[in-house]
Amino acid sequence: MRQFLTTLLVVWTAACIATYVYSQQQNIPSWIALAVLPAFLVEIALYLGIGFAAVRRAFDGLGSKPFRAALLAASAVIPYLIESTLLGTFSVSSFFLLLAMVSAASFWYVWISRGMPADLLFLVLLGAVYLTKSFDQIYGQPAPHVALGILGRLMWIRVAIMAILSLRSVEKDSRFGFVPTAREWGVGALHYLYFLPVGVALGYALRFASFRLPGFEWWRIVLLAIGTFLAFLWVVGLAEEFFFRGFLQRLLARGFHSEVLGLIAASIIFGLVHLPFRQFPNWRFAIVAGAAGIFYGLAFLKANSVRASMVTHALLVTTWRVFFVS
């Protein structure tokens, strides 16, 4: 728990500094920045908590499954209440829509018996809500360059992960967290290198992406690469690898009684959910994503850890975002 509190203090400090710098650069009124910051600090604390085993164990010890589900649902609406109250944008209809969505996710494994149909439907619910972009409408945009939908997306990720880990009780099967071990770094980096020639060949064959060097100073490239890598490692990579590899791939492998079939099926589904990217249907991106999913899944199997596939995922997306245009 001490490690979590120390990390939280560091991240909170960085968030306050980043808020000040960003608000100055984008000419965001100070009152808006100060109104939004508390909601982000609360969400950051709740989001960080899912990555620490000590915090998850403390949550598991708070009481019965219905009580923990109620706590999870309540925690989900707190950042919205903070920012909407301080900004004066609170909407009763938005609040109840948000409450309905988070209650469905939080109480899923309280109301419905666990099993493959329930698990698959839960993942469908998660994806449907995420892809509708409802959070952008609920949280709003009080000023240009202040899109608060990210609060909802972070909330949705952590609520779903805690529902699976705590309420469905798969904690014992999961090697999950923010910081990979040395072995997980190695496995993740190795599978990134395995995929790199495959990805480049696919990108050119499908006319999905072409190589280009960023047109600015080397140190800006380094900062861009580091920022992109950490963002995808701890948000997008963490979420997608947990749901698709740590949960879906394992679930399908057990259903098919085959790790290979589980890997292939999860990778196909992973590719298909990328069809709406930028335009629908984006078959090029779906094919590349599905192929990448094979290597993410192999990294996961090799290390038996979501953190290894997170590394592969983050390295690949960073390379694409920094050095390729699509």
LUMFILO-266003 format. One record per residue (C-alpha): z, y, x; residue in one letter. Coordinates in steps of 0.1 Angstrom, whole numbers, plus 5000, padded with zeros to 4 digits. Example, Ala and Ser with C-alpha at 12.3 -4.5 7.8 and 13.67 -1.06 7.14 Angstrom:
BEGIN
<up:5078, north:4955, east:5123, nunu:a>
<up:5071, north:4989, east:5137, nunu:s>
//
This chain:
BEGIN
<up:5000, north:5000, east:5000, nunu:m>
<up:5007, north:5024, east:5029, nunu:r>
<up:4971, north:5019, east:5041, nunu:q>
<up:4958, north:5028, east:5007, nunu:f>
<up:4979, north:5060, east:5006, nunu:l>
<up:4969, north:5070, east:5041, nunu:t>
<up:4932, north:5065, east:5032, nunu:t>
<up:4936, north:5084, east:5000, nunu:l>
<up:4951, north:5114, east:5018, nunu:l>
<up:4922, north:5114, east:5042, nunu:v>
<up:4896, north:5111, east:5015, nunu:v>
<up:4912, north:5137, east:4993, nunu:w>
<up:4913, north:5162, east:5022, nunu:t>
<up:4876, north:5155, east:5029, nunu:a>
<up:4868, north:5159, east:4992, nunu:a>
<up:4885, north:5193, east:4991, nunu:c>
<up:4866, north:5205, east:5022, nunu:i>
<up:4833, north:5191, east:5009, nunu:a>
<up:4839, north:5208, east:4975, nunu:t>
<up:4845, north:5242, east:4991, nunu:y>
<up:4814, north:5239, east:5014, nunu:v>
<up:4791, north:5226, east:4987, nunu:y>
<up:4802, north:5253, east:4962, nunu:s>
<up:4796, north:5280, east:4988, nunu:q>
<up:4761, north:5266, east:4997, nunu:q>
<up:4750, north:5262, east:4961, nunu:q>
<up:4766, north:5295, east:4948, nunu:n>
<up:4788, north:5276, east:4923, nunu:i>
<up:4815, north:5298, east:4907, nunu:p>
<up:4849, north:5292, east:4921, nunu:s>
<up:4864, north:5286, east:4886, nunu:w>
<up:4840, north:5257, east:4880, nunu:i>
<up:4847, north:5242, east:4914, nunu:a>
<up:4885, north:5244, east:4908, nunu:l>
<up:4881, north:5230, east:4873, nunu:a>
<up:4860, north:5200, east:4884, nunu:v>
<up:4880, north:5192, east:4916, nunu:l>
<up:4911, north:5177, east:4900, nunu:p>
<up:4890, north:5152, east:4879, nunu:a>
<up:4872, north:5141, east:4911, nunu:f>
<up:4905, north:5137, east:4930, nunu:l>
<up:4919, north:5115, east:4902, nunu:v>
<up:4887, north:5094, east:4900, nunu:e>
<up:4886, north:5090, east:4938, nunu:i>
<up:4922, north:5077, east:4938, nunu:a>
<up:4914, north:5052, east:4910, nunu:l>
<up:4881, north:5042, east:4926, nunu:y>
<up:4896, north:5037, east:4960, nunu:l>
<up:4924, north:5015, east:4945, nunu:g>
<up:4899, north:4987, east:4936, nunu:i>
<up:4891, north:4982, east:4973, nunu:g>
<up:4927, north:4974, east:4984, nunu:f>
<up:4942, north:4940, east:4977, nunu:a>
<up:4977, north:4955, east:4976, nunu:a>
<up:4968, north:4979, east:4948, nunu:v>
<up:4950, north:4951, east:4928, nunu:r>
<up:4981, north:4928, east:4932, nunu:r>
<up:5003, north:4957, east:4919, nunu:a>
<up:4980, north:4962, east:4889, nunu:f>
<up:4981, north:4924, east:4882, nunu:d>
<up:5019, north:4926, east:4881, nunu:g>
<up:5021, north:4953, east:4855, nunu:l>
<up:5022, north:4930, east:4825, nunu:g>
<up:5001, north:4910, east:4801, nunu:s>
<up:4963, north:4910, east:4800, nunu:k>
<up:4962, north:4932, east:4768, nunu:p>
<up:4985, north:4957, east:4784, nunu:f>
<up:4965, north:4959, east:4817, nunu:r>
<up:4933, north:4962, east:4796, nunu:a>
<up:4949, north:4992, east:4778, nunu:a>
<up:4959, north:5008, east:4811, nunu:l>
<up:4924, north:5003, east:4824, nunu:l>
<up:4908, north:5019, east:4793, nunu:a>
<up:4933, north:5048, east:4795, nunu:a>
<up:4926, north:5054, east:4832, nunu:s>
<up:4889, north:5056, east:4824, nunu:a>
<up:4891, north:5086, east:4801, nunu:v>
<up:4916, north:5106, east:4821, nunu:i>
<up:4890, north:5123, east:4845, nunu:p>
<up:4869, north:5132, east:4815, nunu:y>
<up:4899, north:5148, east:4797, nunu:l>
<up:4908, north:5167, east:4828, nunu:i>
<up:4873, north:5182, east:4835, nunu:e>
<up:4864, north:5188, east:4799, nunu:s>
<up:4897, north:5205, east:4791, nunu:t>
<up:4896, north:5228, east:4822, nunu:l>
<up:4859, north:5236, east:4817, nunu:l>
<up:4864, north:5241, east:4779, nunu:g>
<up:4836, north:5216, east:4771, nunu:t>
<up:4857, north:5189, east:4754, nunu:f>
<up:4838, north:5171, east:4726, nunu:s>
<up:4854, north:5148, east:4701, nunu:v>
<up:4822, north:5128, east:4697, nunu:s>
<up:4818, north:5124, east:4735, nunu:s>
<up:4854, north:5114, east:4739, nunu:f>
<up:4852, north:5086, east:4713, nunu:f>
<up:4818, north:5074, east:4726, nunu:l>
<up:4834, north:5071, east:4760, nunu:l>
<up:4865, north:5055, east:4747, nunu:l>
<up:4844, north:5029, east:4728, nunu:a>
<up:4824, north:5020, east:4759, nunu:m>
<up:4854, north:5017, east:4782, nunu:v>
<up:4874, north:4997, east:4756, nunu:s>
<up:4846, north:4972, east:4753, nunu:a>
<up:4845, north:4967, east:4791, nunu:a>
<up:4883, north:4967, east:4795, nunu:s>
<up:4891, north:4944, east:4767, nunu:f>
<up:4861, north:4921, east:4771, nunu:w>
<up:4881, north:4892, east:4787, nunu:y>
<up:4910, north:4898, east:4763, nunu:v>
<up:4889, north:4895, east:4732, nunu:w>
<up:4864, north:4869, east:4744, nunu:i>
<up:4870, north:4835, east:4760, nunu:s>
<up:4857, north:4833, east:4796, nunu:r>
<up:4826, north:4813, east:4803, nunu:g>
<up:4790, north:4817, east:4813, nunu:m>
<up:4778, north:4832, east:4780, nunu:p>
<up:4806, north:4857, east:4780, nunu:a>
<up:4800, north:4866, east:4817, nunu:d>
<up:4763, north:4871, east:4812, nunu:l>
<up:4768, north:4892, east:4781, nunu:l>
<up:4794, north:4913, east:4800, nunu:f>
<up:4768, north:4920, east:4828, nunu:l>
<up:4743, north:4929, east:4801, nunu:v>
<up:4768, north:4954, east:4786, nunu:l>
<up:4774, north:4969, east:4820, nunu:l>
<up:4737, north:4973, east:4828, nunu:g>
<up:4728, north:4986, east:4794, nunu:a>
<up:4754, north:5014, east:4795, nunu:v>
<up:4746, north:5023, east:4831, nunu:y>
<up:4708, north:5024, east:4825, nunu:l>
<up:4710, north:5046, east:4793, nunu:t>
<up:4725, north:5074, east:4815, nunu:k>
<up:4750, north:5081, east:4787, nunu:s>
<up:4775, north:5095, east:4813, nunu:f>
<up:4752, north:5124, east:4821, nunu:d>
<up:4754, north:5135, east:4784, nunu:q>
<up:4791, north:5129, east:4780, nunu:i>
<up:4803, north:5146, east:4812, nunu:y>
<up:4776, north:5173, east:4812, nunu:g>
<up:4764, north:5198, east:4838, nunu:q>
<up:4784, north:5230, east:4837, nunu:p>
<up:4762, north:5247, east:4863, nunu:a>
<up:4731, north:5240, east:4883, nunu:p>
<up:4738, north:5214, east:4910, nunu:h>
<up:4770, north:5203, east:4893, nunu:v>
<up:4760, north:5171, east:4875, nunu:a>
<up:4793, north:5154, east:4865, nunu:l>
<up:4777, north:5121, east:4854, nunu:g>
<up:4788, north:5107, east:4888, nunu:i>
<up:4823, north:5107, east:4875, nunu:l>
<up:4813, north:5084, east:4847, nunu:g>
<up:4793, north:5061, east:4870, nunu:r>
<up:4822, north:5057, east:4895, nunu:l>
<up:4845, north:5051, east:4866, nunu:m>
<up:4822, north:5024, east:4851, nunu:w>
<up:4820, north:5006, east:4884, nunu:i>
<up:4857, north:5004, east:4890, nunu:r>
<up:4866, north:4995, east:4854, nunu:v>
<up:4841, north:4967, east:4854, nunu:a>
<up:4852, north:4954, east:4888, nunu:i>
<up:4889, north:4954, east:4878, nunu:m>
<up:4880, north:4937, east:4845, nunu:a>
<up:4864, north:4909, east:4865, nunu:i>
<up:4889, north:4906, east:4893, nunu:l>
<up:4921, north:4910, east:4872, nunu:s>
<up:4914, north:4902, east:4836, nunu:l>
<up:4889, north:4874, east:4842, nunu:r>
<up:4909, north:4864, east:4872, nunu:s>
<up:4884, north:4858, east:4899, nunu:v>
<up:4904, north:4875, east:4926, nunu:e>
<up:4910, north:4843, east:4944, nunu:k>
<up:4873, north:4837, east:4948, nunu:d>
<up:4865, north:4872, east:4961, nunu:s>
<up:4864, north:4887, east:4996, nunu:r>
<up:4860, north:4922, east:4984, nunu:f>
<up:4868, north:4956, east:4998, nunu:g>
<up:4855, north:4987, east:5015, nunu:f>
<up:4858, north:4978, east:5052, nunu:v>
<up:4839, north:4948, east:5065, nunu:p>
<up:4854, north:4927, east:5093, nunu:t>
<up:4837, north:4924, east:5126, nunu:a>
<up:4820, north:4891, east:5115, nunu:r>
<up:4809, north:4906, east:5083, nunu:e>
<up:4793, north:4936, east:5101, nunu:w>
<up:4775, north:4911, east:5124, nunu:g>
<up:4763, north:4889, east:5095, nunu:v>
<up:4752, north:4919, east:5075, nunu:g>
<up:4733, north:4935, east:5104, nunu:a>
<up:4716, north:4902, east:5113, nunu:l>
<up:4702, north:4897, east:5078, nunu:h>
<up:4691, north:4933, east:5078, nunu:y>
<up:4670, north:4925, east:5109, nunu:l>
<up:4657, north:4893, east:5093, nunu:y>
<up:4644, north:4913, east:5063, nunu:f>
<up:4631, north:4943, east:5082, nunu:l>
<up:4596, north:4928, east:5091, nunu:p>
<up:4594, north:4912, east:5056, nunu:v>
<up:4602, north:4945, east:5039, nunu:g>
<up:4578, north:4966, east:5060, nunu:v>
<up:4550, north:4941, east:5053, nunu:a>
<up:4557, north:4941, east:5016, nunu:l>
<up:4560, north:4979, east:5015, nunu:g>
<up:4525, north:4983, east:5031, nunu:y>
<up:4509, north:4954, east:5012, nunu:a>
<up:4521, north:4968, east:4978, nunu:l>
<up:4516, north:5004, east:4988, nunu:r>
<up:4553, north:5009, east:4980, nunu:f>
<up:4563, north:5029, east:5011, nunu:a>
<up:4548, north:5043, east:5043, nunu:s>
<up:4566, north:5052, east:5076, nunu:f>
<up:4573, north:5088, east:5084, nunu:r>
<up:4596, north:5106, east:5107, nunu:l>
<up:4619, north:5133, east:5092, nunu:p>
<up:4607, north:5168, east:5101, nunu:g>
<up:4639, north:5182, east:5114, nunu:f>
<up:4663, north:5180, east:5144, nunu:e>
<up:4676, north:5147, east:5157, nunu:w>
<up:4712, north:5155, east:5149, nunu:w>
<up:4703, north:5162, east:5113, nunu:r>
<up:4686, north:5128, east:5111, nunu:i>
<up:4718, north:5112, east:5125, nunu:v>
<up:4740, north:5130, east:5100, nunu:l>
<up:4716, north:5121, east:5071, nunu:l>
<up:4715, north:5084, east:5082, nunu:a>
<up:4754, north:5082, east:5084, nunu:i>
<up:4759, north:5100, east:5051, nunu:g>
<up:4733, north:5078, east:5033, nunu:t>
<up:4747, north:5046, east:5049, nunu:f>
<up:4783, north:5054, east:5038, nunu:l>
<up:4773, north:5064, east:5003, nunu:a>
<up:4754, north:5032, east:4997, nunu:f>
<up:4780, north:5010, east:5015, nunu:l>
<up:4809, north:5023, east:4994, nunu:w>
<up:4792, north:5030, east:4960, nunu:v>
<up:4758, north:5015, east:4952, nunu:v>
<up:4760, north:4987, east:4977, nunu:g>
<up:4796, north:4979, east:4968, nunu:l>
<up:4788, north:4978, east:4930, nunu:a>
<up:4755, north:4959, east:4932, nunu:e>
<up:4766, north:4934, east:4957, nunu:e>
<up:4798, north:4927, east:4938, nunu:f>
<up:4781, north:4922, east:4905, nunu:f>
<up:4749, north:4905, east:4917, nunu:f>
<up:4761, north:4884, east:4946, nunu:r>
<up:4799, north:4881, east:4942, nunu:g>
<up:4798, north:4875, east:4905, nunu:f>
<up:4763, north:4866, east:4891, nunu:l>
<up:4750, north:4846, east:4920, nunu:q>
<up:4782, north:4826, east:4922, nunu:r>
<up:4781, north:4821, east:4884, nunu:l>
<up:4745, north:4809, east:4884, nunu:l>
<up:4751, north:4786, east:4914, nunu:a>
<up:4779, north:4769, east:4895, nunu:r>
<up:4758, north:4767, east:4863, nunu:g>
<up:4728, north:4752, east:4882, nunu:f>
<up:4750, north:4732, east:4905, nunu:h>
<up:4729, north:4746, east:4934, nunu:s>
<up:4735, north:4775, east:4957, nunu:e>
<up:4697, north:4778, east:4963, nunu:v>
<up:4689, north:4781, east:4926, nunu:l>
<up:4718, north:4806, east:4921, nunu:g>
<up:4704, north:4827, east:4950, nunu:l>
<up:4669, north:4827, east:4937, nunu:i>
<up:4678, north:4834, east:4900, nunu:a>
<up:4702, north:4862, east:4910, nunu:a>
<up:4675, north:4878, east:4932, nunu:s>
<up:4649, north:4877, east:4905, nunu:i>
<up:4673, north:4893, east:4880, nunu:i>
<up:4682, north:4919, east:4907, nunu:f>
<up:4645, north:4927, east:4911, nunu:g>
<up:4639, north:4930, east:4874, nunu:l>
<up:4667, north:4955, east:4869, nunu:v>
<up:4649, north:4978, east:4893, nunu:h>
<up:4618, north:4980, east:4870, nunu:l>
<up:4629, north:5014, east:4854, nunu:p>
<up:4631, north:5031, east:4889, nunu:f>
<up:4613, north:5064, east:4886, nunu:r>
<up:4588, north:5050, east:4861, nunu:q>
<up:4586, north:5019, east:4839, nunu:f>
<up:4575, north:4993, east:4848, nunu:p>
<up:4578, north:4998, east:4886, nunu:n>
<up:4567, north:4964, east:4896, nunu:w>
<up:4563, north:4974, east:4933, nunu:r>
<up:4600, north:4983, east:4935, nunu:f>
<up:4610, north:4953, east:4915, nunu:a>
<up:4592, north:4929, east:4939, nunu:i>
<up:4606, north:4946, east:4970, nunu:v>
<up:4641, north:4947, east:4955, nunu:a>
<up:4639, north:4910, east:4945, nunu:g>
<up:4628, north:4900, east:4981, nunu:a>
<up:4657, north:4921, east:4995, nunu:a>
<up:4680, north:4904, east:4971, nunu:g>
<up:4673, north:4870, east:4988, nunu:i>
<up:4685, north:4884, east:5021, nunu:f>
<up:4715, north:4901, east:5005, nunu:y>
<up:4724, north:4868, east:4989, nunu:g>
<up:4719, north:4849, east:5022, nunu:l>
<up:4743, north:4873, east:5040, nunu:a>
<up:4768, north:4868, east:5012, nunu:f>
<up:4765, north:4830, east:5015, nunu:l>
<up:4767, north:4830, east:5053, nunu:k>
<up:4799, north:4851, east:5054, nunu:a>
<up:4812, north:4841, east:5020, nunu:n>
<up:4819, north:4878, east:5015, nunu:s>
<up:4806, north:4906, east:4994, nunu:v>
<up:4812, north:4930, east:5023, nunu:r>
<up:4786, north:4913, east:5045, nunu:a>
<up:4759, north:4918, east:5019, nunu:s>
<up:4771, north:4954, east:5014, nunu:m>
<up:4762, north:4960, east:5051, nunu:v>
<up:4728, north:4945, east:5047, nunu:t>
<up:4721, north:4965, east:5016, nunu:h>
<up:4733, north:4998, east:5030, nunu:a>
<up:4714, north:4994, east:5063, nunu:l>
<up:4682, north:4986, east:5044, nunu:l>
<up:4684, north:5015, east:5019, nunu:v>
<up:4693, north:5039, east:5047, nunu:t>
<up:4662, north:5029, east:5067, nunu:t>
<up:4641, north:5033, east:5036, nunu:w>
<up:4655, north:5066, east:5026, nunu:r>
<up:4654, north:5082, east:5061, nunu:v>
<up:4623, north:5068, east:5076, nunu:f>
<up:4600, north:5059, east:5047, nunu:f>
<up:4584, north:5077, east:5019, nunu:v>
<up:4575, north:5060, east:4986, nunu:s>
//
